Amino acid sequence: MSCEEIRMFAVKFGQDFDLYFAGLECDNWKKEHSLQHQIFRNTSNQVLVVQPGPENTVTNVFESMADQEMIPGCGVHFTIHYYKDYTLEEGLPVAFSVLVENKTYCMYCTHESGEKTIRFREEEVPREIHEQSSDIIFIQKSVSPIHTKAFKFESSLMRGYFLAFQKEEDLSKLILKQCENEDQVDESIYMTVSQIN
């Protein structure tokens, strides 16, 4: 149901009919606030870096990087956009954008060659999303009450798939990984989020 379609039901109270609205919450997400200058680290303490590649592609890898190398526009300064959702109970809906060479890229999940994967496209994160799932919305969930900066992020579009890192030769890439038993310990889906000072 969209915001424009609000169902009304008549209820009888004695001799009179009164109208009331049922389900006033919309099935969409509205951006509530954003946290800028966030960096993502994997369990090996490597930083997620997004860089333009050949033929308008964008690559994302985890690299070892010193704090002084993390200059604005280098592809490590993420903004986490928090959305309000009245129906979601298991976590917080978020979207991610990153500034690379004065361009804003938004993270999204997609199907490519039969695989579910993570990509970045040049666009601003929308203020509202009018669907119940979205390729840019991830559900942020705490790993444990002790680790307050460690999270796992489940795709709202591809439920059961989480942001994860995977080693490929000398690099670790950001991927989508299926995790059937969410309670099972899988450190590859744990991301540490912290602010750059």
N, C-alpha and C positions, 0 to 999 in steps of 0.2 A: 504494500500500500504506500503510495507516495504522499507527500505532505498535502497535496491538493485534493486527495481523496480521503476524507474523514467520514466514516460511517456514523449515522445517527440512529438511535433506537428509541422508540416510544415506550414509556413505562407508565402504567396506570397507578395513580395514587388516589384512591377513592373515586370521586366523580370526575376528576380532572386528569388530563393527559399532560405530562411534563416530558420535555426532551432533554437527553443528556448525551455527551460525547463519550464513545468507548475507544480506548486505545489512542490517546492523544499523541503518544510518542511516534515519531516518524521512523521509518526503516532505513534512514540514511545516517551518514556520519557527518558531523560538523567539526571543523578544526577548532580546538579549544585554546591551545597554546603550543609554543615551540621552544625547544632547547637547542641553542646554537653552539658551535665549536665543540662538538662531541667527537671522540675518537673511539673506534672499535678495535679491540685486541682479542686475539685468540688465546688459547691456553698456553701457547709458546711465547706469549708476550709480543707477538708481531702485530703490526698496525695494518688495518685495511686501507689500501691505496687504490683510488680510481683514476685511470689515465686514459686520454684519448688514444685510439689505435688507428690502424690503416682503414681507409674506406668508411669513414664515419662510425667506426666501431668504438666501443669503450671497454677497456680491460679492468678487471678488479683482482688484485692479489694481496696477500698478506706479506709484508716485508718488515725486516728489522729497521728501525728508524730512530734516530736521536731526536729529542725534543726540539733542538734548535733547527732541525731540518723541516719541521712542520710549519711552514710558512703559509699564509693565506693563499688559496687558489691551487695548492699542490695536490689536492684530491684526498685529503685526510680529514678535513673539517666538515663533519656531517651535521645536519640539522635533523633532530627528531621532532616530528609533528604529531602531537597528541590529538586524537579525535574523541568526541563524546559519542557514546552509544548506550542507549537505554536498555538494550536487550542482551548485551554481552556480559557474562558473569565471570568468565575464567581468566581474564586478563585485560590489558589496555590496548585499544586499537591505535597503531602508530604507522606513520609513513616516513621514509628517509629521503633526504635530498643531500647533495654534495656540490660544493663549488669547485669547478676545475677550470682554470684559465678564464675566469670571468663568465663562465657559463654554468647554469644550474642543471644538474642531472638528477632524475628521480629513479629510485630503485623499483623494479617490478619483476614479477615472476611470469614465466611463459613456457609454452611447449615448443621445443625445437628438435626435429629429427627423432620424435618419439620420447624425448627426455624432458623432464621438468627442470628448468634452469633459472638463474638470476641474470638480469640484464639491467642496463641503465639507459635512459633516453633523456634527451634534452627537453625539459619542461618544468614548469613550476608545479608544486603540489597544490591541488585544488582545495578551496575552502570548504566545499561540500561534496560528498559522494553519494549519489542517489540510488545505490544498489546495496544489497545485503552482503555482497562479497566484492572484492576489488583486487586487481592484480598488484596494486601498490600498498594495500593495507596488510600489516602483519600484527599478530596478537603478541604483545610483550608479556612474558610470564617470568616470575621470579624462579631462580634455580633453587634457592633455599633462603630461609630467614637470616642466616648468618652472612651470606655473600650478597650484600645489598647493591653491588654494582655489576653482578653477573646475571645475565638474562638468557632466555631462549625466545626465539621469535618464530611463531607459526604463521604460515601463509593463510590469509582469510579465504583466498580463492581455492587453494589446494590444501585442504585440511589434512593434517597428519604429516605435512612437509614443513621442515624447519630450515632457517638459515644455518649453514654449517661451513666448516672449512675442510678442505681435502687436499692432501699433498699430491702434487703432480710433478715428478722429477725434483727440481730444486725449489719449486714454488708451492705455496699453499693458496688455493683459489677459494673464493666464496661460491658456495653451491646451495642447492635445495636438497635436503636429505630426508627421506622417509623415516619416520620413527613411529612404529606401530604401538610400542609400549612407552608412553611418555614418561612413566616413572622409572624406567630403566636408565641407569647412568650411562650417558654418552657425551663425553666431554667435547666432541667435535661440534656439538650444537650449542655450546656455552660461549657467549660473547660477553666480554667485559666492556662496559661503557663508562668513559670518564671525560671530564671537560678539560680542554686545553686552556692553560692559563695564559 
